[in-house]
């Protein structure tokens, strides 16, 4: 059964420029007070956008302390983050060399890198569904406190597993610090190779951690809810909306919110996986994918993440739907992917290229997006002038 529920999203409106220079003083840091237990409780450096419900935890492995904890015990539906537990369950006690049969490697790798849902469906149905979660929560080595199987009426929907930000940190700490080396290396190597486009539904999954920080990072993302059809990749569809899943309508009174659109970013940042980051978010019903993508990006960029390197550039809003990212500053250049409607992007520099016309506007300036390695016409960037303010010109 499919976990993801999708529907139509409204075309993003043109907005005024929303620029934040990466690494600027827009991210104030406040003091930290040591708790008696020896951990550190953050004093709300996290900037949670209006209307967003978030659970946040950032753990500095070098210092052995949390730098951010906001609603870190709150339960969210896991979406694809639960694929970490499915992978651990499959690899548990597989023998001294932890050999993975070729057929399973062919499923697990795209499940971890591209969030493939068909692979998750296979492991959920083959290895007992909710029993996977029970086995994981019963293992003292993991130390999970807030994780729980999906509600009985949704037992087939692995994405409805309950999880918290602090439990997500615990999962990564087990993988990095306690798991046998072959298990650790297999999982983390695949998360480091996360693909921008999801394997099943063509969503751009390089939001949050992957958009906020330069490599090295490793990520496992999650999304669930009514979003427009994914447009990621050079061959992605450019129109239409996929049908909704056959899942019954979630109960409004469910212990874990199954109705509002969810978007989660989890993983590690910095050399030697220094910081573990878990940002779990819910958004108002009707939120577009581009808006949720932008909001979780802003929240993630506001966090105190030791060892993180923030990319240089200026953040701008965009408008329009199915905006193409090209290899060069011309409409004839190869299409690399398409942006989620209305998403915020980091602009590294700009250059004159082919004139683009969207009546009544024309513009021959193009913006280079370093995180995509390609260009979009400035005509689709929310700024009053053709040439973007405070953005250098690209070298020839």
TASULDA-V509358 format. One record per residue. N is the residue number from 1. RES is the residue in one small letter. PHI is phi as a letter, one per 30 degrees, with the letter a starting at -180 (* if undefined). OMEGA is omega in whole degrees, 0 to 359 (999 if undefined). D_CENTER is the distance of its C-alpha to the mean C-alpha in Angstrom with 2 decimals. Layout:
n = <N;N>
res = <RES;RES>
phi = <PHI;PHI>
omega = <OMEGA;OMEGA>
d_center = <D_CENTER;D_CENTER>
This chain:
n = <1;2;3;4;5;6;7;8;9;10;11;12;13;14;15;16;17;18;19;20;21;22;23;24;25;26;27;28;29;30;31;32;33;34;35;36;37;38;39;40;41;42;43;44;45;46;47;48;49;50;51;52;53;54;55;56;57;58;59;60;61;62;63;64;65;66;67;68;69;70;71;72;73;74;75;76;77;78;79;80;81;82;83;84;85;86;87;88;89;90;91;92;93;94;95;96;97;98;99;100;101;102;103;104;105;106;107;108;109;110;111;112;113;114;115;116;117;118;119;120;121;122;123;124;125;126;127;128;129;130;131;132;133;134;135;136;137;138;139;140;141;142;143;144;145;146;147;148;149;150;151;152;153;154;155;156;157;158;159;160;161;162;163;164;165;166;167;168;169;170;171;172;173;174;175;176;177;178;179;180;181;182;183;184;185;186;187;188;189;190;191;192;193;194;195;196;197;198;199;200;201;202;203;204;205;206;207;208;209;210;211;212;213;214;215;216;217;218;219;220;221;222;223;224;225;226;227;228;229;230;231;232;233;234;235;236;237;238;239;240;241;242;243;244;245;246;247;248;249;250;251;252;253;254;255;256;257;258;259;260;261;262;263;264;265;266;267;268;269;270;271;272;273;274;275;276;277;278;279;280;281;282;283;284;285;286;287;288;289;290;291;292;293;294;295;296;297;298;299;300;301;302;303;304;305;306;307;308;309;310;311;312;313;314;315;316;317;318;319;320;321;322;323;324;325;326;327;328;329;330;331;332;333;334;335;336;337;338;339;340;341;342;343;344;345;346;347;348;349;350;351;352;353;354;355;356;357;358;359;360;361;362;363;364;365;366;367;368;369;370;371;372;373;374;375;376;377;378;379;380;381;382;383;384;385;386;387;388;389;390;391;392;393;394;395;396>
res = <x;x;x;x;x;x;x;x;x;x;x;x;x;x;x;x;x;x;x;x;x;x;x;x;x;x;x;x;x;x;x;x;x;x;x;x;x;x;x;x;x;x;x;x;x;x;x;x;x;x;x;x;x;x;x;x;x;x;x;x;x;x;x;x;x;x;x;x;x;x;x;x;x;x;x;x;x;x;x;x;x;x;x;x;x;x;x;x;x;x;x;x;x;x;x;x;x;x;x;x;x;x;x;x;x;x;x;x;x;x;x;x;x;x;x;x;x;x;x;x;x;x;x;x;x;x;x;x;x;x;x;x;x;x;x;x;x;x;x;x;x;x;x;x;x;x;x;x;x;x;x;x;x;x;x;x;x;x;x;x;x;x;x;x;x;x;x;x;x;x;x;x;x;x;x;x;x;x;x;x;x;x;x;x;x;x;x;x;x;x;x;x;x;x;x;x;x;x;x;x;x;x;x;x;x;x;x;x;x;x;x;x;x;x;x;x;x;x;x;x;x;x;x;x;x;x;x;x;x;x;x;x;x;x;x;x;x;x;x;x;x;x;x;x;x;x;x;x;x;x;x;x;x;x;x;x;x;x;x;x;x;x;x;x;x;x;x;x;x;x;x;x;x;x;x;x;x;x;x;x;x;x;x;x;x;x;x;x;x;x;x;x;x;x;x;x;x;x;x;x;x;x;x;x;x;x;x;x;x;x;x;x;x;x;x;x;x;x;x;x;x;x;x;x;x;x;x;x;x;x;x;x;x;x;x;x;x;x;x;x;x;x;x;x;x;x;x;x;x;x;x;x;x;x;x;x;x;x;x;x;x;x;x;x;x;x;x;x;x;x;x;x;x;x;x;x;x;x;x;x;x;x;x;x;x;x;x;x;x;x;x;x;x;x;x;x>
phi = <*;d;c;d;c;b;a;d;b;d;d;d;d;d;b;d;e;c;c;b;d;e;i;d;d;d;c;d;c;c;d;c;c;d;d;e;d;j;c;b;c;d;c;i;d;d;c;c;d;e;i;c;c;b;c;b;b;b;c;d;d;d;d;i;b;d;c;b;b;b;h;d;c;d;d;b;d;d;h;d;d;d;d;d;d;d;d;d;d;d;d;d;h;d;j;d;c;h;d;c;e;e;d;d;e;d;c;d;d;d;d;d;d;c;h;d;d;d;d;d;e;d;d;d;d;d;c;j;h;d;d;d;d;d;d;d;d;d;d;e;d;d;i;d;c;c;d;a;d;e;e;e;d;b;e;d;c;e;d;c;e;d;a;b;d;d;d;d;d;d;d;d;d;d;e;d;c;b;d;e;e;d;d;e;d;d;d;d;d;d;d;d;c;e;d;d;c;d;d;c;b;i;d;d;c;c;c;i;e;d;c;d;b;d;d;d;b;b;b;b;c;a;a;a;k;d;b;d;e;d;b;d;j;d;c;d;d;c;a;j;b;d;d;d;d;d;d;d;d;d;d;d;c;d;e;c;d;c;c;d;e;c;b;b;b;b;l;b;b;j;e;h;h;e;c;c;b;b;b;c;b;b;b;e;e;j;d;d;d;d;d;d;e;d;d;d;d;d;d;d;d;d;d;d;c;e;i;d;c;d;d;d;k;b;d;b;d;b;b;j;b;i;d;d;c;c;d;b;d;a;d;d;d;e;d;d;a;b;d;e;e;i;d;d;b;c;c;d;a;b;a;d;b;d;d;c;b;b;e;c;c;b;a;c;c;b;c;c;c;d;d;c;i;a;b;b;d;d;d;c;c;d;a;d;c;d;c;d;d;i;c;d;d;d;d;e>
omega = <180;179;188;177;186;177;183;175;183;176;182;180;176;181;177;184;178;187;173;179;182;178;181;183;178;182;182;178;180;183;180;178;180;177;182;182;177;175;182;178;181;179;169;169;181;179;184;182;179;178;182;171;187;167;189;171;174;183;178;183;180;180;183;185;173;172;177;173;178;181;190;177;181;181;174;170;193;193;188;177;180;178;173;180;176;180;179;180;180;185;185;175;180;178;187;181;177;179;178;178;182;181;179;176;181;176;187;183;177;177;179;183;187;178;182;182;180;177;179;177;181;183;179;183;184;188;167;176;183;178;176;182;178;179;182;181;178;184;182;183;179;177;181;183;187;183;181;179;175;174;186;182;177;187;181;186;183;181;178;171;178;179;178;178;181;175;177;175;180;178;180;178;176;182;186;192;185;184;173;185;179;178;179;185;180;183;185;178;179;178;176;180;179;178;178;184;178;188;189;192;173;172;174;185;178;174;174;183;185;178;186;189;172;174;14;169;175;187;164;185;177;176;182;178;181;179;174;180;179;182;186;177;184;182;183;177;183;178;176;180;180;179;178;175;178;181;176;179;180;176;181;184;180;181;176;183;180;188;184;178;181;174;185;172;181;176;181;183;174;179;180;178;188;184;172;184;175;178;180;186;170;185;180;177;181;178;178;178;180;179;179;178;180;183;179;176;179;179;182;180;182;189;173;184;181;179;182;174;182;182;179;178;181;181;178;169;175;175;180;182;181;177;184;168;186;178;178;184;181;182;177;179;180;176;180;179;174;183;167;185;175;185;174;183;175;180;180;180;180;185;175;179;181;175;178;181;170;189;10;187;170;183;177;176;179;180;176;181;187;181;174;184;182;188;166;176;176;181;182;179;185;179;184;184;178;178;186;179;173;177;182;176;180;173;182;999>
d_center = <22.26;19.13;16.59;14.77;16.88;16.97;19.33;20.26;18.67;21.06;21.56;20.23;23.27;24.37;23.77;25.18;23.60;20.74;20.97;19.99;21.12;18.64;20.10;22.70;24.21;21.74;20.14;23.18;23.45;25.62;27.77;26.90;29.41;29.92;30.27;33.17;31.04;30.06;26.39;25.23;24.07;22.15;23.92;21.22;19.94;16.62;16.86;15.55;15.99;18.81;18.30;15.01;15.41;13.40;13.87;13.27;14.65;15.01;17.66;19.74;21.20;23.91;25.22;24.57;23.36;20.57;19.96;17.86;18.43;17.92;18.53;17.32;19.50;18.49;17.61;14.72;14.47;12.23;11.03;10.09;9.83;13.61;13.84;14.27;17.33;18.61;18.65;20.41;22.82;23.78;24.37;26.24;29.94;30.01;32.79;33.44;31.68;28.80;29.53;27.02;28.93;28.05;27.15;24.59;23.18;22.80;20.67;18.71;17.60;15.90;14.51;12.78;12.09;11.50;10.78;14.35;15.59;19.24;19.11;17.68;20.46;22.94;22.26;22.10;25.39;27.10;26.60;27.29;24.27;24.28;26.57;23.68;22.21;25.77;26.36;23.31;24.17;27.77;27.08;28.08;26.37;22.93;24.10;21.85;23.08;20.91;19.71;21.70;22.12;21.52;24.48;27.52;27.52;24.02;24.68;23.51;19.98;17.95;14.85;17.21;17.57;17.50;15.64;15.41;13.70;16.93;17.12;13.71;15.23;18.37;16.88;15.70;19.06;20.89;19.33;20.09;23.35;25.06;24.11;26.60;25.88;25.45;22.78;20.92;21.27;20.30;16.98;15.99;17.38;15.29;11.96;13.31;13.89;10.48;11.37;9.97;11.30;10.81;14.26;15.34;14.46;13.59;10.31;8.67;5.38;5.72;4.35;4.82;6.57;7.05;8.44;10.23;12.13;14.36;14.67;15.48;12.12;10.89;7.52;7.08;4.18;6.13;7.69;11.42;14.06;16.22;14.51;16.39;16.60;14.08;15.77;13.96;16.52;20.16;21.47;19.17;21.24;21.95;23.08;23.32;21.37;20.89;22.91;21.61;21.59;24.85;23.38;25.67;24.76;23.17;25.72;25.35;26.80;24.48;23.79;20.02;18.83;18.28;18.81;16.46;13.22;10.33;6.62;5.27;3.73;6.89;9.28;12.15;13.26;16.75;19.80;20.57;17.19;18.69;16.04;13.86;11.04;9.85;8.60;9.23;10.11;12.61;13.89;17.45;18.65;18.81;15.82;14.77;11.38;12.06;13.03;10.12;7.83;10.62;11.09;7.91;8.50;12.05;11.65;9.82;12.51;15.16;14.83;17.49;15.94;19.03;19.10;16.30;17.41;16.38;16.91;20.04;20.22;20.19;17.60;18.96;18.32;19.07;21.00;21.84;20.33;19.75;20.14;20.66;19.52;22.70;23.86;26.63;27.73;29.39;28.78;30.37;27.81;25.61;22.59;19.46;17.00;16.81;14.73;13.23;16.23;16.65;13.50;14.14;14.65;16.03;19.61;21.41;24.79;26.69;29.56;32.15;31.89;32.77;33.74;31.49;32.96;31.39;34.53;35.58;33.38;33.75;31.98;32.39;29.78;26.52;23.45;21.93;18.12;17.77;14.11;15.19;18.69;20.33;21.99;22.04;25.21;25.56;26.92;23.44;22.52;23.46;26.34;30.07;31.28;30.96;30.44;27.52;28.75;28.20;26.60;28.73;30.09;28.78;31.28;33.31>
